[in-house]
Structure formats: C-alpha cells, structure tokens
Amino acid sequence: MRISASGSQVIAKADALSCYALGEGKLGWIERNGREWTVLLAESDGSNPRSLYKNTAEPMGIAIAQGRIYWLNRVPALARDSGLFPSLSPTLEVVSMSLSGGKPNSVALLYESEDGEMLGLHGNVLAIATYRRTLPGSFCLYRVPLGEAFPVRVAGERGLSRSLLTRDGDLYWTAPSKEVAGPPTAITLRRLDANGRAETLSDWLPLSGELYETTEGVLYGDRSIGGSLYPAGRSDQFPEPLAVPVGYTAVAAGEGLMLLAPAKADSAQFTFYEMSLP
C-alpha cells in the first residue's frame, strides 16, 4: 500500500509480499504467487512494474543504490550433512542487477545458512544483516566491499536484532541488555561508525521495536501497545520517549516527522496523522 494526503493506493497484491525498498526514484519488492517468487521493479509510485528475476526459491532483502538493485539468494549445500564445515554448508549469495535490466551478477558469498536482509550501500560497501532462527537465534552484521573477495563480519549478537544503515554509513543495531539477568526483558542500542568504532548507546529499551533514521537522528520505535519513540541516547541515562499528544500512539518516524495513530482506533476506519518531530 501507498498512503498520501489524497488517500491510499494499492501497489501490489500477491500470495506473499516479503520486503520492499525505495531508491533513485524506483520501488523494488519481492512477492510470491503459488510456488514462484519474483523480484519486481517499478517507478516510485508503483507504476510500470516489471519482473527482474523469478525462482521457486525465495530471494531475500532488497536495496537500490548507484543504478543497481541488490538482493540475496540461498545457495544449497555442496555436501549433504556438511556438519561443521561452513564452506560445504548452505550459503547466501549477494546478487546485483542494473536498474535498466540485464542478467543478475554474483557479488559475494556469505557463510550463513538461513535468512538475510540488505541494509543498503554506502560508498562502495554493502551492509547486510543475517539471521539464524534456531532458538534463541543469532544475528550478524556484514560489510561487503564491492570488488573485493571477502565480506567482513563486523558485529554479532544473541537473538534476532533489528538494524539500520544511515546515510553517513553508520550501522545501528539492537542487542539484549547486559544489565538484565536471566531472560532478556530489555534491549540496548549499539552503533558502529563508518571508521569501525563501536559504542553502546541507549539501554533499558522495550523489547519489541524498530529503528528509524530522521533529520533529528536515529529513533527507536516501541511496537508494543502505547508505542513510543526513543532518541538514541547514552547508556548511563534511562531512555525518555518523545512527547506525543494525549490519546495518540507513535507508529513510525522519518525525515522530520513522526506518524501517529489514535490510541483507541475505530476498526472500521483507521486514520494516520503526521506531526513534526520535537
């Protein structure tokens, strides 16, 4: 769906829609109909869609940058019961294609056997998040310098973290808080800048959330009931949410705006509101 002040618009319908990305005036997404998965590209408003790639195996993640579209394909194991040998196990292949069409090109292989997400491209380096979903799960961040032989693993966490690549090339991700004993009941926000310096930012954040880049900095959006937006702060200060009008809940943020919804919504007619970030 696409929503604006003039109303809502259906962009695509399918049996499954796994992800989408905007960039360079284009909109890309991955959909499934029946057993077949397709990578599609259209104008930013969803017009003139065309198929770029089809397969019965699910492609993952999408990023659009520098005249190309990127996604991930699963590559089957080279040997059955490969055990502890990553080079023989299933891998994730980083694939790219020109926005004008052509054949997909293999960019790199990640020794990850399950899921991945393209975070974007900064300079000549792709940022990719990967997930292993066996409990309690694990999360890794990779930087993939284009034209070089090997990806670089730059971070890893227990559990399934959320992550973000900013315009400045900084990587943000969430991690279980080390201040909590036993099962995680809070998370912390971490950052790795473009020069490779890592630091811990806000701590004691709610468990369920998403990261947003805005003109006021990176925000963490709590997705639980009564959702709030938290600015990236310091680990020695308890996080304080941004103020929102009484009777509304924060849904998302971007640029200089936050997206709000009524705290008690009418299920028959749901309305979103915009408000400037403080």
DAWO-V484687 format. One record per residue. N is the residue number from 1. PHI is phi in whole degrees, -180 to 180 (* if undefined). Layout:
N PHI
N PHI
//
This chain:
1 *
2 -130
3 -124
4 -144
5 -63
6 -88
7 132
8 -106
9 -141
10 -82
11 -90
12 -153
13 -128
14 -161
15 -63
16 -151
17 -128
18 -91
19 -167
20 -152
21 -153
22 -114
23 178
24 53
25 74
26 -124
27 -124
28 -118
29 -154
30 -119
31 -136
32 -126
33 -129
34 65
35 -100
36 -101
37 -98
38 -137
39 -96
40 -120
41 -135
42 -144
43 -68
44 -62
45 -91
46 91
47 -79
48 55
49 -71
50 -143
51 -83
52 -105
53 -158
54 -136
55 -166
56 -79
57 -86
58 -76
59 -77
60 -135
61 62
62 -150
63 -142
64 -123
65 -165
66 52
67 77
68 -136
69 -115
70 -121
71 -155
72 -119
73 -117
74 -81
75 -110
76 -62
77 -63
78 -79
79 -142
80 -68
81 55
82 -72
83 60
84 -93
85 -104
86 -58
87 -68
88 -104
89 -84
90 -58
91 -132
92 -109
93 -100
94 -85
95 -121
96 -136
97 -149
98 -64
99 -65
100 -87
101 110
102 118
103 -103
104 -66
105 -114
106 -79
107 -100
108 -166
109 -117
110 -109
111 -81
112 -128
113 -103
114 -120
115 -116
116 -151
117 -145
118 -81
119 -90
120 141
121 -125
122 -128
123 64
124 -115
125 -126
126 -84
127 -112
128 -136
129 -107
130 -126
131 -137
132 -112
133 -96
134 -68
135 -59
136 -84
137 88
138 -146
139 -135
140 -135
141 -114
142 -123
143 -110
144 -119
145 -68
146 -65
147 87
148 -108
149 -75
150 -126
151 -67
152 -118
153 -81
154 -112
155 -161
156 -154
157 -142
158 -78
159 95
160 -111
161 -86
162 -100
163 -146
164 -155
165 -105
166 -89
167 -61
168 -83
169 91
170 -80
171 -105
172 -113
173 -154
174 -99
175 -151
176 -58
177 -68
178 -80
179 -84
180 -108
181 -90
182 81
183 -58
184 -64
185 -121
186 -154
187 -129
188 -121
189 -108
190 -121
191 -142
192 -124
193 -80
194 -62
195 -93
196 91
197 -88
198 -106
199 -154
200 -96
201 -104
202 -62
203 -127
204 60
205 -84
206 -60
207 -65
208 -101
209 -163
210 -140
211 -104
212 -134
213 -96
214 -132
215 -68
216 -100
217 106
218 -81
219 -119
220 -107
221 -101
222 -74
223 -95
224 -77
225 -61
226 74
227 -54
228 -135
229 -113
230 -116
231 -67
232 -65
233 -125
234 -106
235 -71
236 -94
237 -126
238 -68
239 -65
240 -119
241 -74
242 -68
243 -74
244 -128
245 -59
246 -60
247 93
248 -127
249 -128
250 -80
251 -101
252 -166
253 -152
254 -175
255 51
256 -106
257 -126
258 -115
259 -103
260 -118
261 -139
262 -59
263 -64
264 -117
265 -85
266 -80
267 -63
268 -82
269 -152
270 -97
271 -124
272 -104
273 -132
274 -103
275 -149
276 -64
277 -68
278 -71
//
